[in-house]
Amino acid sequence: MANLTSNFTLEELVASDTAARLGINNTPPPQVVAELQQTAALLEQIRTLLGGLPVRVSSGYRCLALNRALRSADTSAHVLGQAADFVVPGFGSPLAICRTLAPHQPALQFDQLIHEFGSWVHIGRRTLAPRGDLLTIDNAGTHTGLF
């Protein structure tokens, strides 16, 4: 396993049951691996802010074919290796995680923090001018703010 940081491996940031099931090669090119190192570094900061508890990544890098199979936008930060979806079971709900991380946007420099379907947290990076968006996605659509 190739470590990106002390707590995150390349394998966990590219793992996908959907890719395996559909026979999609989700191997990232070198420039994406470099982005994944920065995403892993952001996840390390998040882990620290949440008391050092393990962060479980459910989705990191997605090649374009995988991203399309998941019906996500071609412009998703996942395609660039600049996003991760995760939970921290020992900390609390995804909403509690989002509410804890939101005030730390200046230090974390996230582009988007999204509370998704009450089930996971999406954190997205952006190289230039992070927007600091706080969003909730549910069955009714995308809403500004954390609900």
Rosetta constraint file for C-alpha pairs under 8 A:
AtomPair CA 1 CA 9 HARMONIC 6.42 0.50
AtomPair CA 1 CA 10 HARMONIC 7.12 0.50
AtomPair CA 1 CA 11 HARMONIC 6.53 0.50
AtomPair CA 2 CA 9 HARMONIC 5.51 0.50
AtomPair CA 2 CA 10 HARMONIC 5.56 0.50
AtomPair CA 2 CA 11 HARMONIC 7.07 0.50
AtomPair CA 3 CA 7 HARMONIC 7.57 0.50
AtomPair CA 3 CA 8 HARMONIC 6.02 0.50
AtomPair CA 3 CA 9 HARMONIC 4.22 0.50
AtomPair CA 3 CA 10 HARMONIC 6.12 0.50
AtomPair CA 4 CA 8 HARMONIC 5.73 0.50
AtomPair CA 4 CA 9 HARMONIC 5.17 0.50
AtomPair CA 4 CA 10 HARMONIC 5.94 0.50
AtomPair CA 4 CA 36 HARMONIC 7.51 0.50
AtomPair CA 4 CA 37 HARMONIC 5.20 0.50
AtomPair CA 4 CA 40 HARMONIC 6.41 0.50
AtomPair CA 5 CA 9 HARMONIC 6.87 0.50
AtomPair CA 5 CA 37 HARMONIC 7.11 0.50
AtomPair CA 5 CA 40 HARMONIC 6.31 0.50
AtomPair CA 5 CA 41 HARMONIC 6.54 0.50
AtomPair CA 5 CA 44 HARMONIC 7.68 0.50
AtomPair CA 7 CA 44 HARMONIC 7.19 0.50
AtomPair CA 8 CA 12 HARMONIC 6.99 0.50
AtomPair CA 8 CA 13 HARMONIC 7.65 0.50
AtomPair CA 8 CA 40 HARMONIC 6.12 0.50
AtomPair CA 9 CA 13 HARMONIC 6.62 0.50
AtomPair CA 10 CA 14 HARMONIC 6.36 0.50
AtomPair CA 10 CA 33 HARMONIC 7.71 0.50
AtomPair CA 10 CA 36 HARMONIC 7.53 0.50
AtomPair CA 11 CA 15 HARMONIC 5.81 0.50
AtomPair CA 12 CA 57 HARMONIC 6.98 0.50
AtomPair CA 12 CA 60 HARMONIC 7.79 0.50
AtomPair CA 13 CA 36 HARMONIC 7.42 0.50
AtomPair CA 13 CA 57 HARMONIC 6.92 0.50
AtomPair CA 13 CA 59 HARMONIC 6.64 0.50
AtomPair CA 13 CA 60 HARMONIC 4.60 0.50
AtomPair CA 13 CA 61 HARMONIC 6.00 0.50
AtomPair CA 13 CA 84 HARMONIC 7.67 0.50
AtomPair CA 14 CA 26 HARMONIC 6.57 0.50
AtomPair CA 14 CA 27 HARMONIC 7.11 0.50
AtomPair CA 14 CA 28 HARMONIC 7.66 0.50
AtomPair CA 14 CA 59 HARMONIC 7.29 0.50
AtomPair CA 14 CA 60 HARMONIC 5.74 0.50
AtomPair CA 14 CA 61 HARMONIC 5.10 0.50
AtomPair CA 14 CA 62 HARMONIC 6.92 0.50
AtomPair CA 15 CA 26 HARMONIC 7.83 0.50
AtomPair CA 15 CA 59 HARMONIC 7.24 0.50
AtomPair CA 15 CA 60 HARMONIC 7.65 0.50
AtomPair CA 16 CA 20 HARMONIC 6.36 0.50
AtomPair CA 16 CA 26 HARMONIC 7.87 0.50
AtomPair CA 16 CA 59 HARMONIC 7.01 0.50
AtomPair CA 17 CA 21 HARMONIC 6.04 0.50
AtomPair CA 18 CA 22 HARMONIC 6.05 0.50
AtomPair CA 18 CA 66 HARMONIC 7.50 0.50
AtomPair CA 19 CA 23 HARMONIC 5.73 0.50
AtomPair CA 19 CA 24 HARMONIC 4.61 0.50
AtomPair CA 19 CA 25 HARMONIC 6.75 0.50
AtomPair CA 19 CA 26 HARMONIC 6.67 0.50
AtomPair CA 19 CA 66 HARMONIC 6.08 0.50
AtomPair CA 20 CA 24 HARMONIC 6.28 0.50
AtomPair CA 20 CA 25 HARMONIC 7.86 0.50
AtomPair CA 24 CA 65 HARMONIC 7.13 0.50
AtomPair CA 24 CA 66 HARMONIC 6.60 0.50
AtomPair CA 25 CA 63 HARMONIC 7.93 0.50
AtomPair CA 26 CA 61 HARMONIC 7.80 0.50
AtomPair CA 26 CA 62 HARMONIC 6.41 0.50
AtomPair CA 26 CA 63 HARMONIC 5.53 0.50
AtomPair CA 26 CA 66 HARMONIC 7.24 0.50
AtomPair CA 27 CA 63 HARMONIC 7.60 0.50
AtomPair CA 28 CA 32 HARMONIC 5.70 0.50
AtomPair CA 28 CA 33 HARMONIC 6.21 0.50
AtomPair CA 28 CA 61 HARMONIC 7.44 0.50
AtomPair CA 28 CA 63 HARMONIC 7.12 0.50
AtomPair CA 29 CA 33 HARMONIC 6.45 0.50
AtomPair CA 30 CA 34 HARMONIC 6.46 0.50
AtomPair CA 31 CA 35 HARMONIC 6.59 0.50
AtomPair CA 32 CA 36 HARMONIC 6.09 0.50
AtomPair CA 32 CA 80 HARMONIC 6.00 0.50
AtomPair CA 32 CA 81 HARMONIC 5.42 0.50
AtomPair CA 33 CA 37 HARMONIC 6.31 0.50
AtomPair CA 33 CA 81 HARMONIC 7.22 0.50
AtomPair CA 34 CA 38 HARMONIC 6.77 0.50
AtomPair CA 35 CA 39 HARMONIC 6.28 0.50
AtomPair CA 35 CA 80 HARMONIC 7.15 0.50
AtomPair CA 35 CA 81 HARMONIC 5.36 0.50
AtomPair CA 35 CA 82 HARMONIC 6.01 0.50
AtomPair CA 36 CA 40 HARMONIC 5.97 0.50
AtomPair CA 36 CA 61 HARMONIC 7.53 0.50
AtomPair CA 36 CA 81 HARMONIC 5.08 0.50
AtomPair CA 36 CA 82 HARMONIC 6.46 0.50
AtomPair CA 37 CA 41 HARMONIC 6.20 0.50
AtomPair CA 38 CA 42 HARMONIC 6.32 0.50
AtomPair CA 38 CA 82 HARMONIC 7.76 0.50
AtomPair CA 39 CA 43 HARMONIC 6.28 0.50
AtomPair CA 39 CA 81 HARMONIC 7.20 0.50
AtomPair CA 39 CA 82 HARMONIC 5.79 0.50
AtomPair CA 39 CA 83 HARMONIC 6.56 0.50
AtomPair CA 39 CA 84 HARMONIC 7.45 0.50
AtomPair CA 39 CA 125 HARMONIC 7.21 0.50
AtomPair CA 40 CA 44 HARMONIC 6.21 0.50
AtomPair CA 41 CA 45 HARMONIC 6.50 0.50
AtomPair CA 42 CA 46 HARMONIC 6.33 0.50
AtomPair CA 42 CA 108 HARMONIC 6.86 0.50
AtomPair CA 43 CA 47 HARMONIC 6.06 0.50
AtomPair CA 43 CA 55 HARMONIC 7.59 0.50
AtomPair CA 44 CA 48 HARMONIC 6.28 0.50
AtomPair CA 45 CA 49 HARMONIC 6.27 0.50
AtomPair CA 45 CA 108 HARMONIC 7.32 0.50
AtomPair CA 46 CA 50 HARMONIC 6.15 0.50
AtomPair CA 46 CA 101 HARMONIC 7.47 0.50
AtomPair CA 47 CA 51 HARMONIC 6.54 0.50
AtomPair CA 47 CA 52 HARMONIC 4.96 0.50
AtomPair CA 47 CA 53 HARMONIC 5.94 0.50
AtomPair CA 47 CA 54 HARMONIC 6.68 0.50
AtomPair CA 47 CA 55 HARMONIC 6.31 0.50
AtomPair CA 48 CA 52 HARMONIC 4.67 0.50
AtomPair CA 48 CA 53 HARMONIC 7.60 0.50
AtomPair CA 49 CA 101 HARMONIC 7.57 0.50
AtomPair CA 50 CA 91 HARMONIC 6.78 0.50
AtomPair CA 50 CA 97 HARMONIC 7.79 0.50
AtomPair CA 50 CA 100 HARMONIC 7.92 0.50
AtomPair CA 53 CA 88 HARMONIC 6.92 0.50
AtomPair CA 53 CA 90 HARMONIC 6.43 0.50
AtomPair CA 53 CA 91 HARMONIC 7.02 0.50
AtomPair CA 54 CA 88 HARMONIC 6.23 0.50
AtomPair CA 54 CA 89 HARMONIC 7.99 0.50
AtomPair CA 54 CA 90 HARMONIC 7.57 0.50
AtomPair CA 55 CA 86 HARMONIC 6.58 0.50
AtomPair CA 55 CA 87 HARMONIC 6.05 0.50
AtomPair CA 55 CA 88 HARMONIC 4.89 0.50
AtomPair CA 55 CA 89 HARMONIC 7.91 0.50
AtomPair CA 56 CA 86 HARMONIC 5.37 0.50
AtomPair CA 56 CA 87 HARMONIC 5.39 0.50
AtomPair CA 56 CA 88 HARMONIC 6.09 0.50
AtomPair CA 57 CA 84 HARMONIC 6.62 0.50
AtomPair CA 57 CA 85 HARMONIC 5.78 0.50
AtomPair CA 57 CA 86 HARMONIC 4.29 0.50
AtomPair CA 57 CA 87 HARMONIC 6.74 0.50
AtomPair CA 58 CA 84 HARMONIC 7.55 0.50
AtomPair CA 58 CA 85 HARMONIC 5.57 0.50
AtomPair CA 58 CA 86 HARMONIC 5.43 0.50
AtomPair CA 58 CA 87 HARMONIC 7.78 0.50
AtomPair CA 59 CA 84 HARMONIC 5.58 0.50
AtomPair CA 59 CA 85 HARMONIC 5.04 0.50
AtomPair CA 59 CA 86 HARMONIC 7.12 0.50
AtomPair CA 60 CA 78 HARMONIC 6.01 0.50
AtomPair CA 60 CA 81 HARMONIC 6.68 0.50
AtomPair CA 60 CA 82 HARMONIC 7.97 0.50
AtomPair CA 60 CA 83 HARMONIC 5.91 0.50
AtomPair CA 60 CA 84 HARMONIC 4.32 0.50
AtomPair CA 60 CA 85 HARMONIC 6.40 0.50
AtomPair CA 61 CA 78 HARMONIC 4.94 0.50
AtomPair CA 61 CA 79 HARMONIC 5.89 0.50
AtomPair CA 61 CA 80 HARMONIC 7.01 0.50
AtomPair CA 61 CA 81 HARMONIC 4.74 0.50
AtomPair CA 61 CA 82 HARMONIC 7.57 0.50
AtomPair CA 61 CA 83 HARMONIC 7.14 0.50
AtomPair CA 61 CA 84 HARMONIC 7.40 0.50
AtomPair CA 62 CA 66 HARMONIC 5.61 0.50
AtomPair CA 62 CA 67 HARMONIC 5.42 0.50
AtomPair CA 62 CA 78 HARMONIC 5.47 0.50
AtomPair CA 62 CA 79 HARMONIC 5.00 0.50
AtomPair CA 62 CA 80 HARMONIC 7.92 0.50
AtomPair CA 62 CA 81 HARMONIC 7.39 0.50
AtomPair CA 63 CA 67 HARMONIC 6.06 0.50
AtomPair CA 63 CA 78 HARMONIC 7.97 0.50
AtomPair CA 63 CA 79 HARMONIC 5.45 0.50
AtomPair CA 64 CA 68 HARMONIC 6.06 0.50
AtomPair CA 64 CA 74 HARMONIC 6.74 0.50
AtomPair CA 64 CA 79 HARMONIC 6.06 0.50
AtomPair CA 65 CA 69 HARMONIC 6.17 0.50
AtomPair CA 66 CA 70 HARMONIC 6.27 0.50
AtomPair CA 67 CA 71 HARMONIC 6.36 0.50
AtomPair CA 67 CA 72 HARMONIC 5.45 0.50
AtomPair CA 67 CA 73 HARMONIC 7.28 0.50
AtomPair CA 67 CA 74 HARMONIC 7.07 0.50
AtomPair CA 67 CA 78 HARMONIC 7.81 0.50
AtomPair CA 67 CA 79 HARMONIC 7.01 0.50
AtomPair CA 68 CA 72 HARMONIC 5.66 0.50
AtomPair CA 68 CA 73 HARMONIC 7.13 0.50
AtomPair CA 68 CA 74 HARMONIC 7.06 0.50
AtomPair CA 72 CA 76 HARMONIC 6.88 0.50
AtomPair CA 74 CA 79 HARMONIC 7.39 0.50
AtomPair CA 75 CA 79 HARMONIC 7.30 0.50
AtomPair CA 76 CA 80 HARMONIC 7.55 0.50
AtomPair CA 77 CA 81 HARMONIC 6.41 0.50
AtomPair CA 77 CA 82 HARMONIC 5.03 0.50
AtomPair CA 77 CA 83 HARMONIC 5.32 0.50
AtomPair CA 77 CA 124 HARMONIC 6.29 0.50
AtomPair CA 77 CA 125 HARMONIC 7.31 0.50
AtomPair CA 78 CA 82 HARMONIC 5.65 0.50
AtomPair CA 78 CA 83 HARMONIC 4.83 0.50
AtomPair CA 78 CA 84 HARMONIC 6.84 0.50
AtomPair CA 78 CA 124 HARMONIC 7.93 0.50
AtomPair CA 82 CA 124 HARMONIC 5.78 0.50
AtomPair CA 82 CA 125 HARMONIC 5.13 0.50
AtomPair CA 82 CA 126 HARMONIC 6.93 0.50
AtomPair CA 83 CA 122 HARMONIC 7.04 0.50
AtomPair CA 83 CA 123 HARMONIC 5.56 0.50
AtomPair CA 83 CA 124 HARMONIC 4.21 0.50
AtomPair CA 83 CA 125 HARMONIC 6.10 0.50
AtomPair CA 84 CA 122 HARMONIC 5.77 0.50
AtomPair CA 84 CA 123 HARMONIC 5.58 0.50
AtomPair CA 84 CA 124 HARMONIC 6.67 0.50
AtomPair CA 85 CA 120 HARMONIC 6.42 0.50
AtomPair CA 85 CA 121 HARMONIC 5.43 0.50
AtomPair CA 85 CA 122 HARMONIC 4.34 0.50
AtomPair CA 85 CA 123 HARMONIC 6.44 0.50
AtomPair CA 86 CA 120 HARMONIC 5.64 0.50
AtomPair CA 86 CA 121 HARMONIC 5.34 0.50
AtomPair CA 86 CA 122 HARMONIC 6.56 0.50
AtomPair CA 87 CA 93 HARMONIC 7.89 0.50
AtomPair CA 87 CA 94 HARMONIC 6.35 0.50
AtomPair CA 87 CA 119 HARMONIC 7.93 0.50
AtomPair CA 87 CA 120 HARMONIC 5.47 0.50
AtomPair CA 87 CA 121 HARMONIC 6.27 0.50
AtomPair CA 88 CA 92 HARMONIC 6.71 0.50
AtomPair CA 88 CA 93 HARMONIC 7.81 0.50
AtomPair CA 88 CA 94 HARMONIC 7.68 0.50
AtomPair CA 88 CA 97 HARMONIC 7.72 0.50
AtomPair CA 89 CA 93 HARMONIC 7.31 0.50
AtomPair CA 91 CA 97 HARMONIC 7.32 0.50
AtomPair CA 92 CA 96 HARMONIC 5.99 0.50
AtomPair CA 92 CA 97 HARMONIC 6.71 0.50
AtomPair CA 93 CA 97 HARMONIC 6.32 0.50
AtomPair CA 93 CA 118 HARMONIC 7.82 0.50
AtomPair CA 93 CA 119 HARMONIC 7.79 0.50
AtomPair CA 94 CA 98 HARMONIC 6.20 0.50
AtomPair CA 94 CA 115 HARMONIC 6.43 0.50
AtomPair CA 94 CA 118 HARMONIC 6.34 0.50
AtomPair CA 94 CA 119 HARMONIC 6.18 0.50
AtomPair CA 94 CA 120 HARMONIC 5.25 0.50
AtomPair CA 94 CA 121 HARMONIC 5.62 0.50
AtomPair CA 95 CA 99 HARMONIC 6.13 0.50
AtomPair CA 95 CA 115 HARMONIC 6.07 0.50
AtomPair CA 95 CA 118 HARMONIC 6.79 0.50
AtomPair CA 95 CA 121 HARMONIC 7.80 0.50
AtomPair CA 95 CA 146 HARMONIC 7.28 0.50
AtomPair CA 95 CA 147 HARMONIC 7.39 0.50
AtomPair CA 96 CA 100 HARMONIC 6.15 0.50
AtomPair CA 97 CA 101 HARMONIC 6.19 0.50
AtomPair CA 97 CA 121 HARMONIC 7.58 0.50
AtomPair CA 98 CA 102 HARMONIC 5.86 0.50
AtomPair CA 98 CA 113 HARMONIC 6.95 0.50
AtomPair CA 98 CA 114 HARMONIC 7.40 0.50
AtomPair CA 98 CA 115 HARMONIC 6.54 0.50
AtomPair CA 98 CA 121 HARMONIC 6.94 0.50
AtomPair CA 98 CA 146 HARMONIC 7.38 0.50
AtomPair CA 99 CA 103 HARMONIC 7.55 0.50
AtomPair CA 99 CA 146 HARMONIC 7.28 0.50
AtomPair CA 100 CA 104 HARMONIC 7.86 0.50
AtomPair CA 101 CA 105 HARMONIC 7.05 0.50
AtomPair CA 102 CA 113 HARMONIC 7.39 0.50
AtomPair CA 102 CA 134 HARMONIC 7.30 0.50
AtomPair CA 104 CA 108 HARMONIC 5.98 0.50
AtomPair CA 105 CA 109 HARMONIC 5.26 0.50
AtomPair CA 105 CA 110 HARMONIC 6.00 0.50
AtomPair CA 105 CA 132 HARMONIC 6.36 0.50
AtomPair CA 109 CA 125 HARMONIC 7.35 0.50
AtomPair CA 109 CA 130 HARMONIC 6.31 0.50
AtomPair CA 109 CA 132 HARMONIC 7.13 0.50
AtomPair CA 110 CA 123 HARMONIC 6.80 0.50
AtomPair CA 110 CA 124 HARMONIC 5.90 0.50
AtomPair CA 110 CA 125 HARMONIC 4.98 0.50
AtomPair CA 110 CA 126 HARMONIC 7.00 0.50
AtomPair CA 110 CA 130 HARMONIC 6.06 0.50
AtomPair CA 110 CA 131 HARMONIC 7.50 0.50
AtomPair CA 110 CA 132 HARMONIC 5.74 0.50
AtomPair CA 111 CA 123 HARMONIC 7.57 0.50
AtomPair CA 111 CA 124 HARMONIC 5.33 0.50
AtomPair CA 111 CA 125 HARMONIC 4.86 0.50
AtomPair CA 111 CA 126 HARMONIC 5.46 0.50
AtomPair CA 111 CA 129 HARMONIC 7.97 0.50
AtomPair CA 111 CA 130 HARMONIC 4.26 0.50
AtomPair CA 111 CA 131 HARMONIC 4.87 0.50
AtomPair CA 111 CA 132 HARMONIC 4.71 0.50
AtomPair CA 111 CA 133 HARMONIC 6.12 0.50
AtomPair CA 112 CA 122 HARMONIC 7.49 0.50
AtomPair CA 112 CA 123 HARMONIC 5.73 0.50
AtomPair CA 112 CA 124 HARMONIC 4.94 0.50
AtomPair CA 112 CA 125 HARMONIC 6.94 0.50
AtomPair CA 112 CA 130 HARMONIC 7.83 0.50
AtomPair CA 112 CA 131 HARMONIC 6.89 0.50
AtomPair CA 112 CA 132 HARMONIC 5.49 0.50
AtomPair CA 112 CA 133 HARMONIC 4.57 0.50
AtomPair CA 112 CA 134 HARMONIC 6.12 0.50
AtomPair CA 112 CA 135 HARMONIC 7.44 0.50
AtomPair CA 113 CA 121 HARMONIC 7.12 0.50
AtomPair CA 113 CA 122 HARMONIC 5.73 0.50
AtomPair CA 113 CA 123 HARMONIC 4.81 0.50
AtomPair CA 113 CA 124 HARMONIC 6.58 0.50
AtomPair CA 113 CA 132 HARMONIC 7.29 0.50
AtomPair CA 113 CA 133 HARMONIC 6.13 0.50
AtomPair CA 113 CA 134 HARMONIC 5.13 0.50
AtomPair CA 113 CA 135 HARMONIC 6.36 0.50
AtomPair CA 114 CA 121 HARMONIC 5.73 0.50
AtomPair CA 114 CA 122 HARMONIC 4.94 0.50
AtomPair CA 114 CA 123 HARMONIC 6.55 0.50
AtomPair CA 114 CA 133 HARMONIC 7.88 0.50
AtomPair CA 114 CA 134 HARMONIC 5.96 0.50
AtomPair CA 114 CA 135 HARMONIC 4.68 0.50
AtomPair CA 114 CA 136 HARMONIC 5.42 0.50
AtomPair CA 114 CA 137 HARMONIC 7.04 0.50
AtomPair CA 114 CA 146 HARMONIC 7.68 0.50
AtomPair CA 115 CA 119 HARMONIC 7.71 0.50
AtomPair CA 115 CA 120 HARMONIC 6.38 0.50
AtomPair CA 115 CA 121 HARMONIC 5.03 0.50
AtomPair CA 115 CA 122 HARMONIC 6.61 0.50
AtomPair CA 115 CA 135 HARMONIC 6.31 0.50
AtomPair CA 115 CA 136 HARMONIC 4.69 0.50
AtomPair CA 115 CA 137 HARMONIC 6.31 0.50
AtomPair CA 115 CA 146 HARMONIC 6.60 0.50
AtomPair CA 115 CA 147 HARMONIC 7.91 0.50
AtomPair CA 116 CA 120 HARMONIC 5.48 0.50
AtomPair CA 116 CA 121 HARMONIC 5.96 0.50
AtomPair CA 116 CA 122 HARMONIC 6.99 0.50
AtomPair CA 116 CA 136 HARMONIC 5.85 0.50
AtomPair CA 116 CA 137 HARMONIC 4.82 0.50
AtomPair CA 116 CA 138 HARMONIC 6.30 0.50
AtomPair CA 117 CA 136 HARMONIC 7.60 0.50
AtomPair CA 117 CA 137 HARMONIC 5.76 0.50
AtomPair CA 117 CA 138 HARMONIC 4.57 0.50
AtomPair CA 117 CA 139 HARMONIC 7.14 0.50
AtomPair CA 118 CA 138 HARMONIC 7.52 0.50
AtomPair CA 125 CA 130 HARMONIC 7.02 0.50
AtomPair CA 126 CA 130 HARMONIC 5.34 0.50
AtomPair CA 133 CA 144 HARMONIC 7.80 0.50
AtomPair CA 134 CA 144 HARMONIC 6.22 0.50
AtomPair CA 134 CA 145 HARMONIC 5.03 0.50
AtomPair CA 134 CA 146 HARMONIC 6.25 0.50
AtomPair CA 135 CA 142 HARMONIC 6.86 0.50
AtomPair CA 135 CA 143 HARMONIC 5.66 0.50
AtomPair CA 135 CA 144 HARMONIC 4.68 0.50
AtomPair CA 135 CA 145 HARMONIC 4.76 0.50
AtomPair CA 135 CA 146 HARMONIC 5.66 0.50
AtomPair CA 136 CA 142 HARMONIC 5.78 0.50
AtomPair CA 136 CA 143 HARMONIC 5.18 0.50
AtomPair CA 136 CA 144 HARMONIC 6.43 0.50
AtomPair CA 136 CA 145 HARMONIC 6.20 0.50
AtomPair CA 136 CA 146 HARMONIC 5.44 0.50
AtomPair CA 136 CA 147 HARMONIC 6.42 0.50
AtomPair CA 137 CA 141 HARMONIC 5.60 0.50
AtomPair CA 137 CA 142 HARMONIC 4.43 0.50
AtomPair CA 137 CA 143 HARMONIC 6.27 0.50
AtomPair CA 138 CA 142 HARMONIC 6.60 0.50
